[in-house]
């Protein structure tokens, strides 16, 4: 009996110990997760109260809202504050709403915010972490100054022929669909941050290695990114010489020149990483912008008609040819693309990492080293103080008469400062050229499958609910096609996938 009671007593002690141990573990985990919740309180900074574990991103993570709507909600919750705080899961992040402070952080005091927050270890995914968007400090400056000459106006003009041929292929494809009354394939987006599969990384390494080998053997020179990187690897300078970034807009200039300070060493991974970045980013950004702009034109027939009239007029002046000069002179399409980018920016937000302590101008706040700072771009784009009736698609906001009234650092679809999108002008040229081809051949309209009003899918994907359904109708009769067929429109899910325009 005594032995049995001892066993029971021992068992109960073990149970009690396990329960207390579990409680202690849960308490420790709770303290770890919530221990930083007073981060902004200690610094006297207004902030969005975090939820357990998810911080301020619960609705986004659980796919209850779209990324754009989430950023707009964060922006509106912090109304009245130039700088405030939120939590990205457990990590505190400053949110900057004031255009003047955005100018300081992204341009004037850029040396304090050179890097972007990257959570992937540098040696984990070389082909990903060696890409321009992931590089830090001097490595980023060296690579940025190396790649910049690939996107000068002279280089874009040389590559325009390839871009225009691709636009012609798009219209030819749609004309064939029209003839056959067939639907195109469903648009599949490539959005979402994920590690690069080994098979994909190996493909790009092999592609770059074989391309470089072929060019060196055959003495081929092309005005593109690969050639620039080959020259750097061989320690040869390009024609343009070592130069800082091209000044595209005043808000993208810096008090510092971004020039290559020393000779840099490049291996196959370095070059393959840039190829991967420009292929994936260029493909997705252009395809998404072209899809949204085409869909908006289909919805707003008056704006489409005005754009088509200008396209017809300009092409007539150039003998019906889609030339570089013709595309550049069609100003209304610039307004349309600018307004599309305001409503659906490719980067709804940008983040910066503080690399050295920063005293916020006009306040006692100091942003500590390694802190994250977020700029809610789409929130600014939808602020009625800067853009009246922000929900309305109105390209005239960006007309020659009106665009100068837009407050600097309230419109930043491609980011701001020296780390803005390096190929933004090229992406705009690609999209504009494709629209010229489309509008000169087709009338665009909505269909029974077009979801109106447009609502973005919940989560990180930048696409409308129901995808990009749009109707195309040929403007002129096609030979060898009966009039009854020619009078019908082709209903198709918009597959507007443009290549990145950077030939290897």
VOGU-3710 file (C-alpha; in Angstrom, 3 decimals, decimal comma):
1> xxxxxxxxxx> 0,000/0,000/0,000  2,780/2,378/0,950  4,560/1,824/-2,371  1,351/2,477/-4,332  0,743/5,735/-2,486  4,335/6,821/-3,138  3,839/6,237/-6,879  0,580/8,226/-6,866  2,229/11,044/-4,955  5,193/11,064/-7,353
11> xxxxxxxxxx> 2,858/11,021/-10,342  0,870/13,948/-9,016  4,083/15,900/-8,413  5,228/15,262/-11,970  1,829/16,400/-13,276  1,959/19,568/-11,187  5,530/20,211/-12,343  4,522/19,759/-15,989  1,581/22,122/-15,568  3,747/24,779/-13,938
21> xxxxxxxxxx> 6,407/24,241/-16,600  3,818/24,680/-19,331  2,486/27,817/-17,666  6,017/29,175/-17,366  6,683/28,471/-21,065  3,431/30,095/-22,125  4,129/33,107/-19,925  7,665/33,412/-21,323  6,333/33,187/-24,882  3,652/35,758/-24,090
31> xxxxxxxxxx> 6,201/38,139/-22,586  8,460/37,668/-25,629  5,626/38,380/-28,066  4,209/41,360/-26,171  7,413/42,623/-24,581  7,933/45,234/-27,273  4,349/46,521/-27,311  5,358/49,619/-25,356  8,128/50,492/-27,837  6,407/53,619/-29,130
41> xxxxxxxxxx> 4,892/54,524/-25,754  8,405/54,869/-24,325  9,286/57,216/-27,187  6,088/59,253/-26,946  5,131/58,322/-30,508  1,462/57,740/-31,448  0,901/54,241/-32,814  -1,633/51,640/-33,832  -2,264/49,266/-30,945  -0,951/45,838/-31,975
51> xxxxxxxxxx> -2,902/42,598/-31,895  -1,324/39,516/-30,349  1,521/38,158/-32,518  0,236/39,759/-35,759  0,889/43,331/-34,666  -0,780/45,732/-37,120  -0,967/43,333/-40,092  -3,523/40,770/-38,923  -6,180/41,606/-41,525  -3,596/41,436/-44,317
61> xxxxxxxxxx> -2,025/38,172/-43,170  -5,435/36,525/-42,805  -6,386/37,796/-46,275  -9,254/39,916/-45,047  -8,094/42,927/-47,056  -5,867/43,815/-49,998  -2,391/45,255/-49,562  -3,471/48,645/-50,937  -6,529/48,813/-48,672  -4,399/47,784/-45,706
71> xxxxxxxxxx> -1,851/50,561/-46,319  -4,630/53,117/-46,815  -6,249/51,989/-43,544  -2,946/52,377/-41,669  -2,459/55,819/-43,209  -5,960/56,955/-42,227  -5,709/55,583/-38,686  -2,690/57,789/-38,111  -4,345/60,930/-39,484  -2,973/64,124/-37,995
81> xxxxxxxxxx> 0,490/62,724/-37,222  3,581/63,420/-39,310  5,284/60,297/-38,006  3,733/57,458/-36,026  4,188/53,768/-35,364  2,858/50,324/-36,218  3,955/46,729/-35,725  4,903/44,373/-38,525  4,239/41,218/-36,492  6,619/41,741/-33,545
91> xxxxxxxxxx> 8,805/44,338/-35,242  8,034/48,016/-34,605  8,088/50,241/-37,682  7,808/53,993/-38,034  5,171/55,280/-40,472  5,947/58,603/-42,160  2,890/60,493/-43,470  4,312/63,985/-43,914  5,589/64,803/-47,455  8,302/67,113/-46,116
101> xxxxxxxxxx> 9,610/64,447/-43,749  9,455/61,879/-46,566  11,727/64,203/-48,564  14,230/64,302/-45,725  14,259/60,534/-45,177  14,320/59,392/-48,810  16,422/62,182/-50,350  18,093/64,876/-48,241  19,182/62,583/-45,405  19,380/59,458/-47,529
111> xxxxxxxxxx> 22,742/58,517/-46,001  20,830/57,592/-42,819  18,412/55,328/-44,739  20,472/53,741/-47,498  19,321/50,168/-46,896  16,004/48,355/-47,064  14,922/45,835/-44,395  15,852/42,361/-45,647  15,207/39,359/-43,412  16,794/36,739/-45,695
121> xxxxxxxxxx> 20,409/35,926/-44,713  22,864/37,048/-47,382  24,328/33,559/-47,796  20,946/31,774/-47,878  19,853/32,775/-51,386  22,814/34,311/-53,263  20,895/34,843/-56,487  18,195/36,707/-54,534  20,234/38,649/-51,992  22,739/39,800/-54,620
131> xxxxxxxxxx> 19,996/41,496/-56,628  19,991/45,295/-56,785  16,891/45,612/-54,585  18,545/43,581/-51,788  22,078/44,978/-51,786  23,155/47,256/-48,977  25,482/50,167/-48,409  28,408/50,607/-50,766  27,618/47,367/-52,619  24,240/48,812/-53,571
141> xxxxxxxxxx> 25,781/52,139/-54,607  28,359/50,399/-56,781  25,788/48,193/-58,520  23,298/51,037/-58,947  25,861/53,297/-60,623  26,952/50,368/-62,789  23,442/49,643/-64,067  22,194/53,228/-64,469  23,650/53,782/-67,969  21,504/50,899/-69,259
151> xxxxxxxxxx> 18,419/53,096/-68,823  19,480/56,406/-70,336  17,298/57,957/-73,035  19,763/56,958/-75,745  19,697/53,300/-74,660  15,900/53,269/-74,462  15,664/54,708/-77,956  17,904/51,926/-79,264  15,754/49,263/-77,576  12,478/50,846/-78,696
161> xxxxxxxxxx> 12,365/48,764/-81,877  12,288/45,553/-79,833  9,587/46,972/-77,574  7,425/48,097/-80,490  7,786/44,718/-82,209  6,529/43,084/-79,016  3,553/45,453/-78,988  2,806/44,487/-82,578  2,959/40,798/-81,619  0,387/41,505/-78,909
171> xxxxxxxxxx> -2,073/43,074/-81,335  -1,459/40,311/-83,884  -2,226/37,711/-81,241  -5,470/39,472/-80,313  -6,412/39,816/-83,991  -5,958/36,061/-84,389  -8,189/35,516/-81,376  -10,708/37,827/-82,990  -10,677/35,818/-86,190  -11,100/32,550/-84,346
181> xxxxxxxxxx> -13,431/33,958/-81,656  -11,298/32,238/-79,030  -10,579/33,344/-75,499  -7,073/33,893/-74,303  -5,635/32,166/-71,261  -6,272/33,319/-67,726  -3,776/35,827/-66,400  -1,586/34,286/-63,736  0,323/36,773/-61,630  3,831/36,239/-60,304
191> xxxxxxxxxx> 3,375/38,286/-57,165  4,460/37,234/-53,719  7,775/37,163/-51,911  9,253/33,672/-51,839  12,652/32,060/-51,970  13,890/31,254/-55,440  13,644/27,486/-56,180  17,001/25,869/-56,934  15,819/24,907/-60,404  15,003/28,541/-61,203
201> xxxxxxxxxx> 18,288/29,829/-59,779  20,268/27,238/-61,745  18,367/28,180/-64,918  19,345/31,843/-64,618  22,937/30,984/-63,757  23,179/28,761/-66,831  21,420/31,332/-69,009  23,795/34,111/-67,982  26,884/31,908/-68,225  26,012/30,707/-71,725
211> xxxxxxxxxx> 24,989/34,188/-72,892  28,255/35,720/-71,729  30,236/32,884/-73,302  28,412/33,254/-76,629  28,831/37,027/-76,709  32,536/36,813/-75,904  33,143/34,134/-78,546  31,164/35,914/-81,269  32,164/39,464/-80,325  28,526/40,497/-79,854
221> xxxxxxxxxx> 27,850/43,889/-78,265  24,344/44,902/-77,208  23,366/48,086/-75,317  21,937/46,292/-72,311  22,511/45,420/-68,694  24,426/42,200/-69,377  26,956/44,026/-71,548  27,512/46,659/-68,848  28,166/43,994/-66,224  30,498/42,146/-68,597
231> xxxxxxxxxx> 32,498/45,344/-69,032  32,706/45,891/-65,286  33,873/42,302/-64,787  36,580/42,892/-67,391  37,424/46,247/-65,752  36,379/48,229/-68,832  34,321/51,390/-68,631  31,210/51,974/-70,717  30,949/54,774/-73,257  29,052/57,046/-70,916
241> xxxxxxxxxx> 31,787/56,821/-68,318  31,208/56,485/-64,611  28,070/58,467/-63,883  25,543/59,054/-61,164  21,877/58,182/-61,528  19,905/59,929/-64,226  17,807/62,699/-62,674  14,305/61,705/-63,660  12,427/63,884/-61,198  13,429/66,408/-58,594
251> xxxxxxxxxx> 12,184/64,161/-55,803  14,542/61,387/-56,909  17,687/63,470/-56,600  19,976/63,429/-53,636  22,546/65,687/-52,096  24,967/62,809/-52,641  26,284/61,454/-55,927  25,834/57,730/-56,266  29,032/56,777/-58,030  31,168/53,700/-58,002
261> xxxxxxxxxx> 33,973/54,420/-55,593  36,210/51,430/-56,271  36,590/48,546/-58,666  33,964/45,890/-57,966  34,320/42,172/-58,495  31,423/40,340/-60,124  30,822/36,623/-60,393  28,127/34,701/-62,270  25,767/34,911/-59,289  26,043/38,721/-59,254
271> xxxxxxxxxx> 25,095/38,993/-62,926  22,422/36,274/-62,722  20,875/38,033/-59,708  20,412/41,237/-61,726  18,973/39,250/-64,645  16,463/37,577/-62,329  15,449/40,862/-60,686  14,936/42,719/-63,943  13,095/39,852/-65,575  10,674/39,224/-62,715
281> xxxxxxxxxx> 10,182/42,850/-61,616  10,013/44,185/-65,172  7,623/41,488/-66,311  5,208/41,873/-63,416  5,231/45,665/-63,150  4,645/46,232/-66,862  2,037/43,486/-67,169  0,099/44,806/-64,161  0,241/48,441/-65,266  -0,820/47,533/-68,804
291> xxxxxxxxxx> -3,663/45,383/-67,498  -5,034/48,038/-65,143  -4,716/50,889/-67,651  -6,451/48,871/-70,379  -9,244/47,862/-68,025  -9,737/51,451/-66,862  -9,948/52,598/-70,479  -12,554/49,929/-71,146  -14,621/51,254/-68,240  -14,186/54,948/-69,128
301> xxxxxxxxxx> -15,139/55,164/-72,770  -14,878/58,971/-72,984  -11,256/58,878/-71,832  -10,520/55,992/-74,212  -11,993/57,916/-77,158  -9,931/61,002/-76,339  -6,766/58,894/-76,126  -7,532/57,143/-79,407  -8,085/60,445/-81,192  -4,633/61,626/-80,167
311> xxxxxxxxxx> -3,070/58,267/-81,119  -4,675/58,416/-84,586  -3,604/62,022/-85,091  0,014/61,448/-84,092  0,387/58,216/-86,077  -1,050/59,958/-89,137  1,658/62,601/-88,767  4,277/59,833/-88,725  3,029/57,925/-91,754  1,135/55,378/-89,670
321> xxxxxxxxxx> 4,356/54,114/-88,090  4,769/53,568/-84,338  8,096/55,305/-83,874  9,925/56,384/-80,741  9,211/60,046/-81,497  5,530/59,315/-82,158  5,059/57,509/-78,863  6,884/60,233/-76,926  4,613/62,934/-78,368  1,319/61,318/-77,280
331> xxxxxxxxxx> 0,931/63,255/-74,044  -2,562/62,156/-73,005  -1,378/58,574/-72,602  1,202/59,881/-70,125  -1,645/61,361/-68,091  -3,574/58,077/-68,255  -0,609/56,028/-67,074  0,193/58,495/-64,301  -3,382/58,341/-63,008  -3,406/54,536/-63,252
341> xxxxxxxxxx> -0,215/54,453/-61,195  -1,782/56,760/-58,629  -4,724/54,422/-58,139  -2,781/51,151/-58,483  0,885/51,858/-57,663  3,264/48,916/-58,220  4,770/49,734/-54,810  1,917/50,573/-52,380  4,580/51,219/-49,749  8,342/51,485/-49,420
351> xxxxxxxxxx> 10,490/50,624/-46,426  13,877/51,881/-45,340  16,295/50,731/-42,685  17,978/53,325/-40,513  21,716/52,669/-40,728  22,726/55,323/-38,199  20,810/57,222/-35,530  18,636/59,951/-36,996  17,290/63,082/-35,373  13,852/63,761/-36,864
361> xxxxxxxxxx> 13,788/67,407/-38,030  11,599/69,668/-35,923  11,119/67,159/-33,082  12,868/65,521/-30,156  12,435/62,061/-31,659  15,520/60,059/-32,524  15,162/57,029/-34,777  17,571/54,367/-33,568  19,943/52,472/-35,808  18,386/49,338/-37,401
371> xxxxxxxxxx> 14,863/50,743/-37,026  12,440/50,295/-39,919  10,657/53,228/-41,555  7,646/52,792/-43,835  6,239/55,301/-46,332  2,553/54,543/-47,141  2,631/55,607/-50,800  -0,879/54,517/-51,732  -2,219/56,256/-48,621  -0,821/59,555/-49,896
381> xxxxxxxxxx> -2,236/58,801/-53,356  -5,720/58,462/-51,855  -5,506/61,471/-49,541  -8,169/63,963/-50,640  -5,996/66,810/-49,329  -3,560/66,085/-52,134  -5,833/64,503/-54,748  -9,484/65,649/-54,613  -11,981/62,830/-55,230  -9,198/60,230/-55,047
391> xxxxxxxxxx> -11,493/57,336/-56,003  -12,226/58,954/-59,385  -10,144/58,051/-62,438  -9,155/61,474/-63,747  -6,083/61,655/-66,033  -6,419/65,449/-66,207  -4,805/65,629/-62,770  -1,523/65,136/-64,631  -2,123/67,490/-67,556  0,440/70,199/-68,318
401> xxxxxxxxxx> -1,826/72,751/-66,633  -2,459/70,728/-63,470  0,547/68,526/-62,747  2,594/71,394/-61,319  0,019/71,811/-58,545  0,714/68,302/-57,222  2,641/68,619/-53,975  6,090/66,985/-54,152  6,413/63,650/-52,363  2,692/62,906/-52,455
411> xxxxxxxxxx> 2,930/61,003/-55,762  5,583/58,255/-55,759  4,403/55,197/-57,734  7,974/53,986/-58,286  9,364/54,970/-54,913  11,393/58,018/-53,971  14,992/59,120/-53,761  18,109/57,289/-54,994  16,467/53,900/-54,351  13,521/54,598/-56,644
421> xxxxxxxxxx> 12,887/52,057/-59,407  15,899/52,221/-61,711  13,880/51,218/-64,797  10,713/53,256/-64,240  11,055/55,266/-67,464  11,660/52,106/-69,430  8,584/50,431/-67,911  6,493/53,468/-68,853  7,828/53,392/-72,411  6,967/49,704/-72,732
431> xxxxxxxxxx> 3,432/50,180/-71,423  2,772/53,315/-73,452  3,977/51,625/-76,648  1,693/48,639/-76,034  -1,273/50,982/-75,488  -0,538/52,800/-78,760  -0,672/49,483/-80,617  -3,855/48,412/-78,832  -5,758/51,672/-79,296  -4,798/51,923/-82,943
441> xxxxxxxxxx> -6,259/48,467/-83,644  -9,050/47,893/-81,114  -11,952/49,405/-79,262  -11,930/48,283/-75,628  -15,061/47,593/-73,611  -16,235/45,778/-70,500  -17,939/42,397/-70,662  -20,363/40,423/-68,550  -17,353/38,987/-66,692  -15,827/42,348/-65,819
451> xxxxxxxxxx> -16,224/42,952/-62,092  -17,548/46,461/-61,451  -16,776/48,381/-59,378  -13,159/47,224/-59,429  -12,052/45,715/-56,149  -8,629/44,300/-55,449  -8,262/40,703/-54,343  -7,528/40,222/-50,673  -3,894/39,550/-49,861  -0,663/40,655/-51,489
461> xxxxxxxxxx> -1,617/40,089/-55,121  -2,154/43,256/-57,160  -5,159/42,253/-59,281  -8,908/42,886/-59,310  -11,426/40,347/-58,088  -12,365/38,194/-61,036  -9,134/39,011/-62,914  -8,677/41,348/-65,874  -11,680/40,594/-68,098  -11,947/42,946/-71,056
471> xxxxxxxxxx> -13,533/42,957/-74,520  -11,746/43,821/-77,780  -13,370/44,895/-81,016  -11,388/45,453/-84,190  -11,729/48,986/-85,472  -11,481/47,986/-89,146  -12,881/44,965/-91,061  -10,426/42,120/-91,551  -10,042/40,518/-94,945  -11,255/36,942/-95,371
481> xxxxxxxxxx> -13,565/37,323/-92,382  -17,338/37,502/-92,795  -19,078/40,692/-91,760  -21,070/38,847/-89,113  -17,893/37,677/-87,388  -16,224/41,064/-87,790  -19,139/42,748/-86,049  -18,614/40,737/-82,883  -16,087/41,497/-80,162  -13,662/39,053/-78,678
491> xxxxxxxxxx> -14,184/38,630/-74,950  -10,964/37,678/-73,266  -9,282/37,627/-69,931  -6,526/40,168/-70,322  -3,209/38,455/-70,793  -0,981/41,475/-71,167  2,406/40,021/-70,412  5,256/42,141/-71,687  8,863/41,006/-71,488  11,206/43,102/-69,412
501> xxxx> 12,761/44,581/-72,521  16,303/43,882/-71,370  17,773/41,400/-73,908  20,552/39,189/-72,752
//
